[in-house]
Amino acid sequence: MPSLQDYQGLEDYLEGRSYPKIRGPIIRGAPGPLDCCHNDGDGMGGRTVGALDGRTILITGAASGIGRATAIAAAAAGASVLTTDIDEDGGHEIAAQVGGRFLHQDVTDEARWQEVAAAAGPLQGLVNNAGIAIVRPLLETSLEDWRKQQAVNVEGVFLGVKHILPVIRDAGGGAIVNLSSVAGLRGNSVGLSCYSATKGAVRLFTKSAALESARRGWNVRVNSVHPGIIDTPIWDRMAESGPSLFNDSNASTDPVQRASSRVPGGRPGGPENIADAIIFLLSDASSYMTGSELVIDHGMTAGT
Ligand SMILES: NC(=O)c1ccc[n+]([C@@H]2O[C@H](COP(=O)([O-])OP(=O)(O)OC[C@H]3O[C@@H](n4cnc5c(N)ncnc54)[C@H](O)[C@@H]3O)[C@@H](O)[C@H]2O)c1
């Protein structure tokens, strides 16, 4: 197990003074006043180092954005990390950075889930993070677009729970965190209707899985997280899917511009803000939480 100092960018991360080096060359958001809440005077930026000691956590979509930040935060909290992604280069890079393992995995492929489950060894946590967003006006959305988002965002989460929950149960218990969104809590008028449908499905599937697990005494908690506007490469990928179809400033795929009108405080969050919440849900600090939805949106959905 490498020491904390071995992780590139980790000292900055733990200090809460800057974003970890997780976005590659595309960094729009600068750290701002929100980050001050991490400074609790212990030099660790308020993060619970050791909260995941001795545990192994599987994180899908870990090559980028929130998944990548979660891998760094989980390692900092003491976990061994198993990262998976369709992005081979990014996956190997983050695994090397956190001293973990990487497996190539398309989350829509059930046979691959079975192989990952067999290769993983004992697990205490799963983060179903891999996701895509296709931005498209409703009437211009093809059935293919719909099915593609359903396959990654919903079927990928279902397959993860189906094949990894038993691994966690048989290793003595643990926690699963599914990535939903504020788009899974309310509708969206600017081209994300199909994405919203996937995230709403993740929200209720999470609750049902949590109930079944609790009723059967499997000792596996299942919760969802609901990020607001978080500055990650998903926005660039979204732009590639076709923003030119809109003539609507609310449909911006620039998270800084979008957050300026939608988020109280006016700026997007960083992926480490979501990673912190995920670590909490993986850890014993949330041991009485299951079937819950944790919203991290700086008040975006709190009211008008
Ligand atoms: N960034 C936001 O504003 C935001 C807000 C709410 C929810 N989310 C959710 O958070 C999760 C992570 O998003 P992000 O912003 O970090 O995005 P991202 O694009 O930076 O990272 C997503 C990762 O998933 C991987 N991926 C895509 N399809 C895959 C597949 N079929 N199998 C395996 N891996 C695959 C990508 O290669 C990438 O590494 C997603 O589920 C997203 O819907 C993001």
The ligand as a Gaussian input file, in Angstrom:
#p B3LYP/6-31G(d) Opt

LIG

0 1
 N      -20.896000      16.363000     -14.113000
 C      -22.139000      16.649000     -13.734000
 O      -22.556000      17.816000     -13.749000
 C      -23.039000      15.544000     -13.245000
 C      -24.233000      15.911000     -12.613000
 C      -25.093000      14.913000     -12.165000
 C      -24.769000      13.590000     -12.336000
 N      -23.609000      13.246000     -12.956000
 C      -23.325000      11.812000     -13.127000
 O      -22.072000      11.496000     -12.548000
 C      -21.498000      10.388000     -13.241000
 C      -20.072000      10.724000     -13.640000
 O      -20.145000      11.831000     -14.529000
 P      -18.897000      12.772000     -14.850000
 O      -19.429000      14.150000     -14.867000
 O      -17.753000      12.432000     -14.013000
 O      -18.654000      12.346000     -16.386000
 P      -17.332000      12.052000     -17.216000
 O      -17.762000      12.070000     -18.637000
 O      -16.230000      12.960000     -16.795000
 O      -16.936000      10.564000     -16.767000
 C      -17.753000       9.484000     -17.107000
 C      -16.858000       8.241000     -17.270000
 O      -17.710000       7.136000     -17.609000
 C      -17.063000       6.397000     -18.620000
 N      -18.043000       5.653000     -19.397000
 C      -18.930000       6.110000     -20.312000
 N      -19.628000       5.100000     -20.846000
 C      -19.187000       3.954000     -20.238000
 C      -19.499000       2.586000     -20.366000
 N      -20.433000       2.165000     -21.233000
 N      -18.859000       1.692000     -19.571000
 C      -17.901000       2.105000     -18.712000
 N      -17.535000       3.392000     -18.561000
 C      -18.167000       4.307000     -19.327000
 C      -16.333000       7.426000     -19.454000
 O      -15.280000       6.837000     -20.223000
 C      -15.829000       8.377000     -18.380000
 O      -14.545000       8.008000     -17.919000
 C      -22.429000      10.077000     -14.416000
 O      -23.295000       9.012000     -14.070000
 C      -23.204000      11.377000     -14.568000
 O      -24.471000      11.174000     -15.181000
 C      -22.729000      14.197000     -13.418000

